[in-house]
Amino acid sequence: MKEPIGTTGLALNEPLIWEKGRKGRTGFSLPKRDVEHAPLDEALTGDGPDLPDLSEVDVVRHYTRLSQWNYGVDSGMYPLGSCTMKYNPKTHERQAALPGFASAHPLLPASLSQGILRMMATLQRFLGEITGLPAVTLQPAAGAHGELTGMMIVRAYHNDRGAPRHKILIPDTAHGTNPASSVLCGFSPVPVKSNERGVLAPETVAELMDEDTAGIMITNPNTLGLFEENIRKIADIVHGKGGLVYVDGANMNAMMGIVSMGNIGVDLMHLNLHKTFSTPHGGGGPGSGPVCARQDLAPFLPVPRVKEKDGTFHLSYDHPKSIGKVHAFYGNVGILIRAYSYILSMGPNLKKASQLAVLNANYVKEKLKDTFYLPYDRPCMHECVFTDKWQEAHKITTLDIAKRLIDYGFHPPTIYFPLVVHGAIMIEPTETESKETLDTFIASCKAIAEEAKESPELLREAPTKPKVRRMDETRAARHPQLAG
Amino acid sequence: MRYLPHTDEEISEMLAAIGLKSLDELFTSIPEDCRRTDPLDLPEPLTEWELNRHMDALAAEMAVAPGYKIFLGAGSYHHHIPEAIRQLLLRSEFYTAYTPYQPEISQGTLQAIYEYQTFVTRLLGMEVANASMYDGASALAEALLMAIRVTKRKKVAVSRLIHPFYRKVVETYLKAPGFEIVELPSREDGTTDLSSIDHPEKYAGIAIQSPNFFGCIEDLRSFGGKIHEDPKTFFVVAFTEPLAYGLLKPPGAYGADIVCGEGQSLGIPQSFGGPGLGMFATKMKYVRNMPGRLVGQTVDKDGKRGFVLTLATREQHIRRERATSNICSNEGLCALATAMYLSSLGETGLRELASLNHDKAEYLKGALARAGVKIPFSAPTFNEFVAEFPDGFQEKHARLMEKKIVAGLALAPFYPELKNHYLLCATETITKDEIDALIREVAS
């Protein structure tokens, strides 16, 4: 291969922020005081928190240096499976920062907030069209929050029919948030084993599905990157016993314009706008997790709902069957603006995005299947899952491979997930990576597999190029130091 | 399309490498009857410049400062945000990164969140803070669930002077698994009536907000004493305006077990209510029952200081159905903004800014009182307070809106007994002249 893109450069040390500064400095332009000091009972006042006093330059240098120790999508390929780390268009930041949006107070009367309400109503329509599930709430602030909202809707639906249910089916390939979210709603998760093809078998679901089971939570495509090919039969079985089919839409990036979830028996699902719809992950959020549902589930959606009447928009609270509120206001509107901008920029090209995401994943799978063991050798969707089986002989693990990729200039894939695959390496390239980037990634993986045989120490010692080396995580957990 | 790098030629080469002829063939593993046949009914793509024009037009339909004079708080506060913070947040190594699961290439986020956690503990007087929750409301709901988990009791008490929307969210979270919520009444001075808590040992946790929804500062000392008659009962303090703690003694000083609320005030744009920042802090003895991510300090292989996500065995990706919460993505970038904001202010600046907020609202309060408006609650307030206007003010409130003044939030929809009562807020962004102009309108 050509020279790896990973190299070393000048990184700057930077202390903890309270190790800097000098009493009396300030980095803030305080507004002029045009009113008198007003007394406040001294029994109530304290000394104020112990914060460092810094100049604006101190603050700017501190965070600029910190930022340089990070790796983002703008730095390079970020093939983190199930996370859809696609490029985040710059124009989205401009739109969300427009003062009319960024400075808007959430309790303005509808007459003074038509712009955002119109945006929300239109985005709901777009998401309904993409999923085939027209009743949409934008309130959940993240994917797991969407799952929780979805499970509450499922619960409310059964309670409304006068027959509360207590169990929920969850495949063994599911994200950890699925069982955690269902338990928060009072459901007991019942694990469903996937079959030797890596998907759910209708018979297994039929055995477990009964009239105390509220429904099933399926990730489709699943976390092995495989389309749940029996979804229609499974939906029939679940519906036959009065249950609902919930889809975790984390992997929707493979499906836009390809599959309409509403047409294959899905009753409701959540989307991750910070995955499929290109809003930035922000180093761990904010995200946004709208829930899309069948029209007859609309009465259960959270309040308020955005409604239109004669061309004007308002927030409506009068929905007695609603599960209530899940967010103080209306969700992460700043993120909704970015997703809305993305859909307007892409239009029907969203289908092309899904096609190219699947093309990229299959290309990587094909090119690497002689390098890493591929437990399910079948056409994949937007991601593919390898393992460290062939590297075990050299006492090299998935973790070593992931860390060595850092030295080569790539963010590692998702590792050790899904749990059903031992030593999983889950690669999701996304559609915004070009063929030459993929080729460099593939060549790097091949070079690492060679190193695993010839000089495994390079992998065990990796990474060596970042500012710090492997961290002592055991020490962090045994002696938690969580504040300075 | 500029976000899709593939040329037709590359697509053909890649398909050939896979052994396929068309993009459609990539989807043969999807059964025919599951494939979508109709095209996506979405508008044709806009160019970057068309998008700008469209979004500018939508934004122009919103009423914001400085064109409008907005005396609204109630859980969302207009404060100045330094341009340095806006630009630093656009460092794309921060905003285009994922959750810092790979610490060697995420030290920037990790150190910044560690610093954020530290600032939160110092601001609230607590021992440990997490890396954030979705917002103030869900943070309060999770706090009460945590109290229920630790005490194994099934009932909580919540002051009716907690933000009405927060109480709605608490209700949604607690009613699904079947827990009971008791509402604590209010007193004539605008604070919570704690005399109704006869037996604190009946409750998993008791929550109040300070400053409360009326802007009134609660008597946390008395509350702490009363609630901790049973040391196991969780004393939960919520807030919507953390800037108050630049001036006030922190809830930790009164023995609070969990302090949680909304951090939007600290450097985050209002954005019609989100994204915000759920702040969450507790005592070290409860750390293993805490929801949300935690960053901890450790060392690398060479003994160099560094940071990692830690105590993950509480979390959903490890513990699944036995996790302390289902939360995964949080509000990381907003936590970063708050850390930057507090760094910019420093101890000295935070105090002066908090005091300025207090004094602006006091000026408005005094001027309204002199103009004959009743100030019904006597408890001290921070930067917002309740005013009771004469009958007919509703029409004037609407007329003022036409003059681009939003004279507070009507409270009757939330508290039916508070007819003609409005919640008004004045932060440092409101000038004395603007307050005087409002008073002239009210008095006219």
Interface residues (C-beta under 8 A of the other chain):
Chain A: E14 L16 I17 W18 G21 K23 G24 R25 T26 G27 F28 S29 L30 P31 R33 D34 V35 E36 H37 A38 L40 D41 L44 T45 G46 G48 P49 D50 L51 P52 D53 L54 E56 D58 V59 V60 H62 Y63 T64 R65 L66 S67 Q68 W69 N70 Y71 G72 V73 D74 S75 Y78 L80 C83 M85 K86 Y87 N88 P89 T91 E93 R94 Q95 A96 A97 L98 P99 G100 F101 A102 S103 A104 H105 P106 L107 L108 P109 S111 L112 S113 Q114 G115 I116 R118 M119 F126 E129 I130 G132 A141 A142 G143 A144 H145 E147 L148 M151 M152 R155 H175 G176 T177 P179 A180 S181 S182 V183 L184 C185 G186 P189 L226 F227 E229 I231 R232 M256 G257 I258 V259 S260 N263 I264 H274 S278 P280 H281 G282 G283 G284 G285 P286 G287 P302 I323 G324 K325 V326 H327 A328 F329 Y330 G331 N332 V333 G334 I335 I337 S341 I343 L344 S345 M346 G347 P348 N349 L350 K351 K352 A353 Q355 L356 V358 L359 N360 N362 Y363 E366 K367 R378 P379 M381 A402 K403 I406 H411 P412 F417 E431 T432 E433 S434 K435 P463 P466 K467 V468 R469 R470 M471 D472 E473 R475 A476 A477 P480 Q481 L482 A483 G484
Chain B: M1 Y3 L4 P5 H6 E10 I11 E13 M14 L15 A17 I18 G19 L20 L23 L26 F27 T28 S29 I30 P31 D33 C34 R35 R36 D38 P39 L40 D41 L42 P43 E44 P45 L46 E48 L51 N52 H54 M55 D56 A57 L58 A59 A60 E61 M62 A63 V64 A65 Y68 I70 L72 A74 G75 S76 H78 H80 P82 A84 R86 L88 L90 R91 S92 E93 F94 Y95 T96 A97 Y98 T99 P100 Q102 P103 E104 I105 S106 Q107 G108 T109 Q111 A112 I113 Y114 E115 Q117 T118 F119 T121 R122 L123 G125 E127 V128 A129 A131 S132 Y134 D135 G136 A137 S138 L145 H163 F165 Y166 K168 V169 E171 T172 Y173 K175 A176 P177 G178 I217 Y245 G246 L247 L248 K249 P250 A253 E262 P269 Q270 S271 F272 G273 G274 P275 G276 V287 R293 L294 V295 G296 Q297 T298 V299 D300 K301 D302 K304 G306 F307 V308 T310 L311 A312 T313 E315 Q316 H317 I318 R319 R320 E321 R322 A323 S325 N326 I327 C328 S329 N330 E331 G332 L333 C334 L336 A339 M340 L342 S343 S344 L345 G346 E347 T348 G349 L350 R351 E352 L353 A354 S355 L356 H358 D359 K360 E362 Y363 G366 P380 M401 V406 L409 E428 T429 T431 K432 D433
